[in-house]
Amino acid sequence: MNETLEKIGELGIVPVVKIEKAEDALPLGRALIEGDLPITEITFRTSAAEESIKTLTRELPNLLVGAGTVLTIEQAKKAVSAGAKFIVSPGFNPRVVDYCIENSIPITPGINNPTQIEMALERGIEVVKYFPAEASGGLPLLKSMSAPYTGIKFIPTGGINQNNLCSYLSDNKVLACGGSWMVKPELISSGNFDEITRLTKEAVSIMLGFEFAHLGINEESKNKALNSANLLSNLFYFPIKEGTSSIFAGSGFEIMKNQYLGRHGHIAIATNDIYRAIAYLKMKGISTCLDTAKEKEGKLKAIYIDREVSGFAIHLLQK
């Protein structure tokens, strides 16, 4: 898959922006970066789109900027010349799509039926925009419509909000979701960029769904681990489940049979999507310890990060 499209998948959410004044572009871009979502799709629905893209790509190189509502080849040319890294169209215009493919420009054309999916597959397109998502039938339609097609991913847009975001992203054929609830035009035009940052952080938090999973406690031996687990069980009626390297007392305590990472033990943090969580933490300068990765059926299920909190190592856990 194209590197830009892979990045969109890592970020998970594409803020779809309608901007009336080009001077609002820079504070908007900064608000998105501060909100931990360095990406935006500037729609060609206003005359400020081209200049906004120029400003953002020039001043904020870490922001991934694309152009949306691209209806003509001329608009595609303007968007790319301004610095747009990807093109999004509401429908499947063969002329626009073919132009972008011929010029190696990542494009996600809009589809909402199988015929359009097959038009995309015929051209080697790996990602399409499912639009308008909710009005077309939502996630149930997407699931049934996409069932015969294994080589394509979708970016649902239209009616996506904080209430249905995770439902869409839980589908393995959904690469990311497009939405405008955190970048509403009235918030931009009124200069309420603090609220945009707040709503963006909220969206990222909902997407990642970080939750405390369990506390790991390091012991020096199997016997000491069993004694600790039995004590927790006797006091609080926690059921005991012994594994190869540890003993669980209930679901909240994992007693390690030997000293492992962390001076005292570890804290397990569950997440909706471990791959997006890793990408999110990487943006904050935190890497993962690859030698600690655990997989199940070929998919990553757990991995430690390179930070401790009060003597406890931290590992991510796929929900």
Secondary structure, 3 states (H helix, E strand, C coil): CCHHHHHHHHHCEEEEECCCCHHHHHHHHHHHHHCCCCEEEEECCCCCHHHHHHHHHHHCCCCEEEEECCCCHHHHHHHHHHCCCCEECCCCCHHHHHHHHHCCCCEECEECCHHHHHHHHHCCCCEEEECCHHHHCHHHHHHHHHCCCCCCEEEEECCCCCCCHHHHHCCCCECCEEECCCCCHHHHHCCCHHHHHHHHHHHHHHHHCCEEEEEEEECCCHHHHHHHHHHHHHHHCCCEEECCCEEEECCCEEEECCCCCCCCEEEEEEECCHHHHHHHHHHCCCCEEEEEEEEECCEEEEEEEEEEECCEEEEEEEC
